[in-house]
Amino acid sequence: MKKKLLIFGGLIVSAIIIAAFSVYYFGDDSTRTLQEAKKNDEVNDVEPEKIIKEEENIKEAKAFLNKQIHLIHDYFNNLLGYGAWKGVKPQERSVQLEEQKRVIEEDLLPKTEGTLKTDLEDAVKGIDDALANNNVKDLFITHRILHDLDVVFNDYQADRYWGVTKTFGGE
């Protein structure tokens, strides 16, 4: 009887350790929806004039940024979503990742300023880190930044809101 109790106890302790490691390593998945985050005042309202350069036509630049952010987010959804990330080796996807990085650096960053520029620079850093380390987990922050920007800018219904962008009040 003691042997069975020890085995059962060992399994419970192992499960707790694995769960704690998973939360630490992969991030806390106890996320909320965008609607919940808005209801809890966790999403800052941002005036386009504070994140789009003054010389840009605000309406056109906002539409362009929203579309491009959506397209890049969609790329990362296809690359990483629904467990696909487990088979991704960034260096084997370097051409596609470099293209996403190029779009951010050459097409989006020149139109932005303030916190949006910082968020996009952080997204580029995630791509750079993933390619340098050949570690797919470095792409998670890039994907989460683009996810949050996409769902807020385009007002999508999403199962998750990560709260990672400086633009909307994350850290």
C-alpha positions, 0 to 999 in steps of 0.5 A: 500500500505504501509503495502505491501511495509513494508512486501516486505521490510521485506522479502528482509532484511530477505533474506539478513540476511539469505544469510550473515549468510549462507556465514559466517556459511557455508563458502564462496562458491564463489570458483573457479576451480582448473584450474582457481586457477592455472591460477591465480597462487593461487596453489603453485608447491610443490616438493615431496621431501619437503613433503615426508620424505627423507627415503621414496622411493619418487615415491612409497610414492607419489603413495601411498599417492595419492591413499590413499588421494583419497580414504579418499576424496571419503569417505567424498564425499559420507558422506557429498556431495550433501546435505547428510551432513544434516543428518550426526551425527558424533558420529553415524559414529564414527567407520568409522570416527575413521578408516579414522583418523587411516589411516591418522595417521598410514599410511599417517602421518609417510610418510609426513613432512612439509606442507603436514603433517600439512594439514593431522594433520588439517584433523585429528583435524576436525574429532576429533572436529566433534566427540567431538562436534557431529557437522558435520560442523567440518568435512567440513574443513577435507573434503575440505583439502582432496578435494584440496589435491586429485584434485591437487595431482591426477590432477582431473577436479573439479568444486571447488578448496577451496584453504585451504591447506598449501601445495598449498598456502592456510592459 
